[in-house]
Amino acid sequence: MIRTLMATTALATLLVSGAYAQSTTAPADPAAPTVQDTAPAAIVTLANGNLATNIIGESVYNGTADDAESIGKVSDVVFDETGKAKSMVIGVGGFLGIGEKKVAYDFSKLQWAEKNGDRWLVAETSKDELKAQPAFDPAPYEPATTAQAPGDAMAPAGTAAPSDTAQTAPAPAETTPPVVKADGNLASQILGENVYNGTGDDAQSIGDVNDIVVAKDGQAQSLVIGVGGFLGMGQKSVTFDYAKAQWATKGNERWLVVEGTKEQ
């Protein structure tokens, strides 16, 4: 069964244009104390888009002022069923001093800024807000286990399918409810994925996904696929229309499929 991987996705990425204003007037009195401008940097719209690999692994800060702190790093990007980026998954456990914890932070509220010559990813948030957020659960985005028998697909975790020879066991005091699948994907499920040019017996692997191109307006425009080996010409990466890529099931595996030929 083939389903659409994702439609074009929306990412609002922002960049600071200005640095701190510095005085160019007459030199100050040597006896006068030096005053530093601690105003946070202004944030303006980025002219172009971004790459998913420029986002994942990026440190996130809770502001641009001198007392701003790193709250953690981006570990993933969550896309909804239309391919729109909903949130970034950020590991904030160290910042909160509570061990490991990841939260899904609203993608539209994140901004790019420039601070002391470095590019910062900024989330205006606090420790209390992050503590109140539930821990991110990736399970709803995991691919279905195709190796399961159809009758076992909804069996709660930790229970076995009934058989003719099985003895009746006491009902468990508590069962784990089945995971409710979410519509959409994680960027980590796409990056590095092997791509095929069909699902027939003669289908071939054309390469791996190296990146996802995201436009200024937040739409994921294309997948960057390394096809050099398939073409027998060394290293070459091409962009393929993001909306036309599809997930398919082949045997007991999930395949990422793009309909393309060597000539294309």
Buried (B, 14 or more C-beta within 10 A) or exposed (E): EEEEBBBBBBBBBBBBBEEEEEEEEEEEEEEEEEEEEEEBBEBBEBEEBBEBBBBBEBEBBBBBEEEBEBBBBBBBBBBBEBBBBBBBBBBBBBBBEEEEBBBBBEBBEBBBBBBEEEEBBBBEBEBEEBEEBEEBEBEEBEEEEEEEEEEEEEBEEEEEEEEEEEEEEEEEEEEEEEBEEBEBBBBBBBBEBEBBBBBEEEBEBBBBBBBBBBBBEBBBBBBBBBBEBBEEEEEEBBEBEBBBBBBBBBEEEBBBBBEBEEEE
